[in-house]
Amino acid sequence: MRILDQYILKRFLLNFFSSFVILMFIFIFQTIWLFIDDLAGKGLDLIIIGKFLFYLMPNLTEKVLPLTVLLSSILTFGALAENYEFAAMKASGISLQRSMLPLIVLVCGMGILTFYFANTVIPISEQKIYNLRRNIASVKPAAVIEEGVFSDFEGRNIKVDRKYGENDRYLESVVIHQKSRLQRNTTVIKAAEGELVSGKGSDIIQLILKDGHYYEDIIGASGTPTKNYPFAKADFDTYIMNIALPDNLEDLEAERNVETDKMKNISRLITDIDSINNHNYKLVRAFSKTISMRNGAFTQKVADSLKYNLADSLANRDPSILRKTSSIVEKPRIITDSKPLTAFATWEQGQILDASKNSVRNIINTVNGKKEELDLSYKRYYMHILSLHKKFALGFSCIILFFVGAPLGAIIRKGGLGLPMVIAIVLFLAYYFFGVFSSNYAKEGNIHPILGAWLPTMIMLPLGIWLTRRATADRGLMSFGHFIDFLKERFGRKKKETISA
């Protein structure tokens, strides 16, 4: 390896590792600030808190690594340009592309390593984080309940105004929404005070509520008018809720068999995407068939045109065949009247219209009720596709951001952590916000999930090509010379014409 290549590699690696460590610490402290209410003062060991932060580091790497590549490339080539080392290289016949060659090979290898990291390490860390947070919430129940907002706690939504006492076990102004088996919010419990009681070795958490009210909507059997059973109401002085915990929760790191799209590798994602797609297809077909059979839609069988055409052709040849085929094939009656209701009496027409309106109204209510379930199922399908392509896009984004940062550093000709840091943060924020917006749109099905995963990288790709071409041609970031010359020529010509007139 040439001495120049070694020199550039050393400068880049020094900037890369120093930037990575600094940015990782910044993101870790941001994470601590976000989870400080859930971790501090809950009786958790420092080892558990340390493991929680350690498991978060691979997930943070997904954000830190692209920013590190962008910042280190700007720092490296900005310092080389500021110290006129690029001028010496160009005087020696070494172009920008030649000086970037060893770093291009390094960043490509880094992109491959990032893809492997996103496919293997990040899913495992996501599983560990989920298990640890859920187990903390179960063994230390006050850790999962936040003040002023509804928190999910073992299938219940709980909101409290204030927590106090040892380990925040005492609750003030408790509101609980409890869902039925059909995931309907049928039960609401309000209490002035509450207390969480749990002990080591116990599989039960007791929620003791005092001075409260109990409301429950009574849902009758199918076909029973709901208005006859509005709700049940009760007042209580003390109400004890026994909440069963999952097994094997003595260890806070006990595994739970729960997997989301972020906890799966590529092979599992591909398999699940196909399974979810088939499930959604069967779900829609079954629902469509149910609606059609319930309302008698599209149940008339279409006559076989081949039989009728065959019968007509044979009848044209031999009239005797017509008598034989007419007993076998009977042509359907075709109603040509544009107003079929005229065939019925006036009072029958009113009944038909009322029945039709009720049927359409029932169909609309049924479709609206099923729409939420279908939306959730398709959202899960979109999220799996999005997670699959994000693994590829993450590795590719490191390469693209290098081609943005390296020529940009050569153009601005500024090293250090001043201007390069500001430019890197601005570019990364643009890249990050594009990724957040595109991911949210893709999850809701507004854009295709593949486009949602690749859109930030696709936006940065033309910018990298444009900056590389300008840096190769030794041009500035923005060139206003031609525009100023055009204005001078335009207004100068008008001034001469005015003077001559």
BELDADA-V567684 format. One record per helix or strand of 3 or more residues. SS is the DSSP state (2 for helix, 1 for strand). FROM is the first residue (numbers start at 1). TO is the last residue. If there is no record, write none. Layout:
{{SS/FROM/TO} {SS/FROM/TO}}
//
This chain:
{{2/3/39} {2/46/82} {2/85/91} {2/96/139} {2/141/143} {1/151/153} {1/156/164} {2/166/168} {1/170/179} {1/185/197} {1/204/216} {2/226/228} {1/232/244} {2/261/263} {2/266/295} {2/305/317} {2/319/326} {2/340/343} {2/346/412} {2/419/443} {2/449/472} {2/481/500}}
//
